[in-house]
């Protein structure tokens, strides 16, 4: 049960976005810019950073949401879990491994990122824009995770419930209000019909 009264019984950040549309629209726009805007990092790489940071933060809703997106994009159920559980032992490129290490440090404390972390990422071919995009994705997901968990929003009932919204996010992006809200609103109204 959420710590505050929400207008709609929607899970995770979705309920919060629809509860206060003025901030919901701004947050959705930020997510759209970070995860779908122009970047040398692919959508899957940015979603993987989001999933990784959310896992480290213990935010179940965000972790499962973004893991489902990564799995759909990879065409491999469980791919995200493999990466998140052991990012150094996966088949990721050394560049992406270096960017995930930076994201993990940002998640803990931005000041933990050291010049040698940046140089290591550059050594593996990361550009300044890729480093920037990894850092802003990690920082944004610390914000999103704390927003979701700070108000004790509820996750979905089963891990498999994240698949259809993931497909919707891949198709439509994070714009507001279509976000995944349409998916949940249709479900909610069917429940009361």
CORKA-V480807 format. One record per residue. RES is the residue in one small letter. OMEGA is omega in whole degrees, 0 to 359 (999 if undefined). Layout:
RES | OMEGA
RES | OMEGA
This chain:
x | 180
x | 179
x | 178
x | 177
x | 178
x | 180
x | 183
x | 178
x | 180
x | 185
x | 171
x | 184
x | 182
x | 178
x | 180
x | 180
x | 181
x | 178
x | 180
x | 186
x | 181
x | 176
x | 178
x | 180
x | 180
x | 180
x | 178
x | 178
x | 178
x | 179
x | 179
x | 181
x | 183
x | 187
x | 183
x | 181
x | 180
x | 180
x | 172
x | 174
x | 179
x | 175
x | 181
x | 179
x | 179
x | 177
x | 178
x | 176
x | 178
x | 179
x | 181
x | 180
x | 180
x | 177
x | 180
x | 179
x | 180
x | 180
x | 187
x | 183
x | 182
x | 179
x | 182
x | 178
x | 185
x | 173
x | 178
x | 177
x | 179
x | 180
x | 178
x | 181
x | 180
x | 185
x | 186
x | 179
x | 180
x | 180
x | 182
x | 179
x | 179
x | 181
x | 184
x | 181
x | 182
x | 185
x | 180
x | 184
x | 183
x | 178
x | 176
x | 176
x | 176
x | 179
x | 181
x | 175
x | 179
x | 179
x | 176
x | 177
x | 177
x | 180
x | 178
x | 178
x | 177
x | 182
x | 181
x | 180
x | 182
x | 181
x | 175
x | 177
x | 184
x | 178
x | 180
x | 175
x | 179
x | 179
x | 178
x | 178
x | 178
x | 178
x | 180
x | 172
x | 179
x | 176
x | 177
x | 180
x | 178
x | 177
x | 177
x | 185
x | 175
x | 181
x | 182
x | 177
x | 179
x | 181
x | 180
x | 182
x | 170
x | 177
x | 182
x | 181
x | 181
x | 176
x | 181
x | 184
x | 179
x | 176
x | 174
x | 178
x | 184
x | 173
x | 175
x | 187
x | 183
x | 179
x | 181
x | 179
x | 182
x | 187
x | 182
x | 176
x | 178
x | 179
x | 178
x | 179
x | 178
x | 183
x | 189
x | 183
x | 188
x | 181
x | 183
x | 7
x | 185
x | 172
x | 170
x | 180
x | 179
x | 179
x | 182
x | 180
x | 178
x | 179
x | 183
x | 181
x | 174
x | 181
x | 182
x | 182
x | 999
